[in-house]
Amino acid sequence: MVSTTQLEKSNVFSLLLKFSGPAIAGMLVVSVYNLVDRFYIGRSVGMLGMAGITVGYPLMMVKGAIALLLGIGGGAVVSILLGEKKRDEAERVMGTAVMMMIISSLALTIISLLFLRPLMKLFGASDTVLPYAMDYMRVIVCGNLFHFIGFGLTYYIRAEGNPRTAMFATIIGAVMNIILDPIFIYIFEMGVAGAALATIISQAITAVWVLLYYKRGKSFLKLRPNYLRVEIPFAKRIVSTGAASFLKQIAQSLIMIIFNNSLLYYGGDVAVSAMGVIFSVASLLNQPIYGISQGAQPIIGYNFGAQLYGRVKKALFMAIALATAYMTFAYIVIMFFPRAVLGFFTTEAELIAVGTEGIRIYMLFLPIIGFQIIGASYFQTVGRAKHAVFQNLTRQVLFLIPALLILPRFLQLKGVWAAQAVADGLSVLVTGYFVWREVRQLDRKEAELLARHEL
């Protein structure tokens, strides 16, 4: 466990690596839940099964949005409170978040089951794909509570300075998913429903692991029964801080609905299936960036609360540098070896051909996306919710939705793929401006503190 003294005084780069390493591993493991399903379904059920999962993405994103709202939002608040030496308040924030996770997950499960068929049709399921989407999502939504608790609480474990435990929690679930997927898909011949069942069992194991961590009493923060209630002031702070991540995911859900329907119109089920593969690859590539962002969060949040602005800037710049270097490497792999990447998920020649063109256009500006993600998450970490929300929405709503509605009219299927690249490029310019302005403000605060100390 990293102590508060280390957060204040240890080498920033060493701390970033110490926090980001486990966070990256944990985020990659989160992607494994989806990738494993797509690997087995793509190679066993085929293109229609892959398309069925793809049309279920928007609903899964809504689930992820709420988990991020309560996980990242509360985790960021806890980091700042620990920096301010307010441990009891941090525990009350965590208790509030857990109750919100329970209530919201159960409500979402009931609503999803009641309206699943019309939702899948709305999300772009053709008549041939609808049965696969229903079989998969009917099971997945039943695991909402496990996902919220297991995934959401890892942010609090990381915020208190124990990133390895958070990493192990997700790794255990992912390993079980890898083991159970072929059993349910091949041995029990359950198809897409088997993949979904393997996923929710794995999520349940992660949730149990996280709860045992707190029950054993080894955690710095305690999950106290008398704090398991929704305290409105803390709930408001969690929601306002996590709003950026929540709205980003909700926006992505809306985007996927538009994507799926546009792909179905311009390219048919094969294009929808190709999008499922491309989105899985993009998600896998983005996870290390989110891991770096999460690794930087407790360092930035604590030092911001402690008014150590020089260390805040160092952590921000180092996180941006790591993210950019990684994304540049990933870009080279994607552009030179797209067929090899797509071939991991499917052997169908038509799907690989459509996906190869799509992935090269879709990820055209990949090297600079790391900067945008880290820059936007910085404002969320320091409690600047409005700035974070705006920057995330510029990429996912203000730029991407118009691009999706306009470009396909002139470029057909290529226009659908190109919309994301256009939004990526424009959003980086916006984030760059806000980061530049924030750094200047940190410089001023640092100079003012130095002047007061000299007096």
HELIX and SHEET records of a PDB file:
HELIX    1   1 THR A    4  LYS A    9  1                                   6    
HELIX    2   2 VAL A   12  SER A   44  1                                  33    
HELIX    3   3 MET A   47  VAL A   55  1                                   9    
HELIX    4   4 TYR A   57  GLY A   83  1                                  27    
HELIX    5   5 ARG A   87  LEU A  114  1                                  28    
HELIX    6   6 LEU A  116  LEU A  122  1                                   7    
HELIX    7   7 LEU A  130  ILE A  140  1                                  11    
HELIX    8   8 VAL A  141  GLY A  143  5                                   3    
HELIX    9   9 ASN A  144  GLY A  152  1                                   9    
HELIX   10  10 THR A  154  ALA A  159  1                                   6    
HELIX   11  11 PRO A  163  PRO A  182  1                                  20    
HELIX   12  12 ILE A  183  ILE A  187  3                                   5    
HELIX   13  13 GLY A  191  LYS A  215  1                                  25    
HELIX   14  14 PRO A  225  TYR A  227  5                                   3    
HELIX   15  15 ILE A  232  GLY A  305  1                                  74    
HELIX   16  16 TYR A  309  PHE A  336  1                                  28    
HELIX   17  17 PRO A  338  GLY A  343  1                                   6    
HELIX   18  18 ALA A  349  TYR A  362  1                                  14    
HELIX   19  19 LEU A  366  ILE A  368  5                                   3    
HELIX   20  20 ILE A  369  THR A  381  1                                  13    
HELIX   21  21 ALA A  385  LEU A  393  1                                   9    
HELIX   22  22 THR A  394  PHE A  399  3                                   6    
HELIX   23  23 LEU A  400  LEU A  411  1                                  12    
HELIX   24  24 LEU A  413  GLU A  454  1                                  42    
END                                                                             
